Amino acid sequence: MKTKYLAFAAAALMLASCSNDEDFVPQNDLKDTPITVTADVADLKTRAGYDTENLPAKFYLTVTQTEEVSQYNYTNVEMTKGSGNNYTPSDNILWKDSGRTPFVSAYTTADATFTVQTDQSTAENVIASDLLGAVSTTDGDVTISGNNISVRFRHLLCKLDVTYSWGTEFGDVTKSIKSVEYQGFGTDVTLDRAACTISGGTTTDYIKAYISDSTSEAIFAPQTGSLKLVITALIDNVERIFSLNVTVPTGGFVSGNRYTMNVAIGGTATQTGEMKISKGWETGDANGEEEGTNGNMETN
């Protein structure tokens, strides 16, 4: 009889266990959890005005977690840089569930159009001209881990860095580059925020470049067309102006590329090296190609 009671007790325990299993529902550990955001910039290169972290002070984040209208979809939320590479949203942004397969885009503008500064002689204006973007449909742009979205920005515009040297006729005089204008360069673009691509606009202008030692740099829109560098130099405290036609690379200046060239300033002519093209803004041109640019320098 005792054995029979023990069997009934074991059966009751099994039934209770089954009932508890059916009542147990795994908890969604990310639902309504705050989304954290970190960022960095691809092709790191020291640029005018940026701190050593090379990060924008703010950007605009879009996170779409469902195709339906939902409180968990966020558009152009302003993200402000905190410590390190962490960013703080202007409003709470939460995970809908643990699926974590949202569409994500991030840009340093909230608009569909963008215009570079025509005066890029200051560090602040160089930063303001650097359009950065990332989108989750492009490999490497967005990584999701746990409750964090990591954004890796790409440079969407073009950049031309020019290094200047002097002919032997200037060997014994004091000389320096006072200013450089990039003339006829594109200034406006239209941004496809879903695809993270840009198309050049129709506006060209004179862009006053940033000068550091014997180099100039400026950011501009993808384009083709006739371009010129106008260099103002001080030679023995006398101001002289040199101008040089720039040959556009085959296919034009392309979105996301950095271009470098060397210019030797002579009394009546210039010697110009090959224009080197880097795919991205990384230092050097190991992954790039070269295009020639030449022409006589006008002086006055």
N, C-alpha and C positions, 0 to 999 in steps of 0.2 A: 504493500500500500504506500509505503514511504517513497518507493521508487516512482510510483505513478504520480504522486504530488510533485516530485522533482521535475518530471518530464513536463507537467503542466506549467510549472514555473518558468522553465527554460523557453517553452513556446511563447509564454506571455512576454518574456523579455525580448524575444525575436520580433514579435508583433509591434512592441513599443519602439524598437529600433527602426523597423521599417517605416512606421508612422512619422518618426522624427526626421528620417531621411527625406520623406516626401514634403515635409514642411520646410526643409532647409532650402533657401534660395541664395545662391552666391551673390555677394554684394558687389556692385559696380564701383570699384575703388577710385575711378576718375570722374564720375558724374558730379557736376557742379564744383569740381576742383579748379582753382585758379590756374590759368595757363601762364607759365613763365616763359620769358623770351630772352635769348642771347643773340649776339650778332658779331660778325667780323667781316672783313673785306678781302675778296680774292685778289691775287696778284699784288701783294703788299709792296708798296714803294713809298718812301718818305716823300710827302707832298707838302707844298707850301701851306703853312698854317695848321696842319694837323698835329695832334699830340702823338706821343710814341705808340699809342694804341691804334691810331689810324682809323678811328671810328667816327661816324656822324653824331652830332649832338642829339638829333631826333630824326625819326622817320615815321611813315604811315603804314600800318599793318592791316591787311584784310584776311580774315579767317572765315571760310564758308564750310560749315560742317554738315549741312543738309541742303538738298535742292529746294525743299519747301521753305516758305517764310518761317523763320524761327528766331527765338531770342538768342540762340547760340551761333548766329551768323553775325559777323562784325565787319564793318567797312571803314577803312581809313581811320583806324584808331591811332591817335598820336602816341608814339612811344618815345620816352625821354631817357637819355643815357644816365645810368646810375654808376655804381662802382664796377671797375673791370669792364667786362663786355655784357653786363646785365642792363636790361631796359625795363622801365616802369610804364604801364599803360595809363592813359588819361581816364579810362573807365574800366570797370571789372570785365575781364574776359574769362569765360569758363569753358571747360570741356563738356560737351554734350554727353559723351559716354566713353568707354574705353576703346572704341573702334579706332580713333585717332587717324583718320584718313581724310583730313580736310584739304580743300584748296587753300593755299596760302600765297599771298603776294606782299611785297614790301618795297616801298620807294621813298626817296628823300623829297618827294613832292606829293601833294594831295590832288594835283590837277592832271588833266589829260594833255596839257601842253607844257612846255618848259623852254625858258630862254636863259642863255648864259649871260653873265655880266660882261658888258663891253669894257669895263675897267677892271682888269684882273691883276692890277699892280699891287694889290694888298692881299695878304693871306686870307682875310675874311671873304673877299670876293672870289678867290680861287675855290674855296670850300663851297661857296654858294653856287658855283658853276658846275660842280661835280655831281652829275645825276647818277645815283646808284639805284640798282634794282635787283630783285630776286623773285622767283616764282617756283612753286612746288612742282610744276610740270617739267622743269629743266633739271637734269641730273646735277647734284652737287649744290643746288641753291638752298634747299630747305631740308633739315634733318629733324625728325621728331623722336624723342627718347623720354619715356616716363611722362611727366606733365610739361616738358619743356619743348619749345620750338626754337631751333637754332637756324638763324638766317645768315647765309654767306652771300654778301653783296657782290655784284659785278659792276664795273664802270660801263655805262651805256653810251657815253659820248666819245669823241676823239681827243687826243692830246698830242701836241707837237712840242718837243724839247729841242732847243738849239744851243749848241756850245760854240762859242766864238773864240777865235785866235787872231793873231795880228801878223801881218806881213813883216819882212825884215826891215822895210823902210821905216817902221815905227819902233825900232829896237831901242833907241836911246831917249824916247819921250815918254811922259806919263800919259796913260790912256785908260779909259774905262767906258763901259756901256752905261749910258744914262737912261735910255728907254728904248723899247722895241714895240712897234705896232704890227700886228698881223692883219693885213688889209684884205678885204674881200672874203673873209671867212664866215661861214654860216653861224647863226646865233640861235635859231629856234628849231624845235622838234615837236612832233606829235607822238605821244606815248600810248602804246597799246598795253593797258594795264593787265589784261588777261594773259597776254603772251610774253610780256616783258621784252618787247621790241620797240624800236623807234624808227620814224621816218623823218628825214630832214625837211625843214620848211623852205620858205622862199626868201627869207631875210638874210642879207649879208651886211657886214658892218666892219668897222675898224675895232680890233680888240687890243687894248693896251696890256701887254704881257707882264707877268711877274718876273722880276730880275733878281738873280742871286749869283754874286760873283760874275763869272763870264758866261752865264747861261740865261736863257729865257724860256718860259713855259706858258702855254695857254690852252684852254679847253674850248672845243667848238663842236658844231654839228657835222654829221656825215655830209659829204658834198663832193662835187667836182667843180671845175671852173678856174678862172684865172686868179691867182693869188700872189701876194707880194709881202715881203718883210721890209719894213722901214726902220732903220737902226739909227738912233741918235747917240753919238759918242762924244766924249770930251777928250781932246788930244791937246796936251799942254794947255788945259783950261780953255781951249777954243772948241766951240760946239760945231760938229760936222755931222751931216746926215748922209747915210748910205742906204740905197734901196736895192732889193734883189728879187727877181721873179722866182717863184717857187713852182716847180713842175709837179703837178698832181700825180700820185701813184696810179698805175693801171687799175681801173675799176673805181678810182676815187678814194677819198678818205672814208674808212669803214667804221661803223659803230663798234665800240669796244677796243679799238686798236690804239696803241701808243706808237708815235713816230719820232725818230731821233735823227738829227743831222748835224754836221759840223760845217761851220762857215769860217773861212779865213779872210779877214778884212784886209784888203790891199789899198794902195793909194788910188788906183783907177779901176781895179778889177778884183774879182773874188775867185777863190778856189773853194769849191763846194764838194764835199764827199758824198757818198751814196746815202740816200735816205733809208734808214733801217726801220723795219716794221715789226713790232712785237704783237702777237696775238694776246691781247690783254695788256695790262699796264705793268707787268713784271719788269724788274731790272734786266737789261740786256736784251739780246735778240736771238737767243739760241733757237727759238721756235719760229722765228720770223723769216722774212725775205727782204731783199733789198731792191730799191728802185732809184734810178738816177735822178738827180735834180741839178741843174746848172744854169748859167747865164751870167752876163756881165753885170757888174755892180755900178749903178749910177751914184755919183757922189756930188755933194755940194756943201 
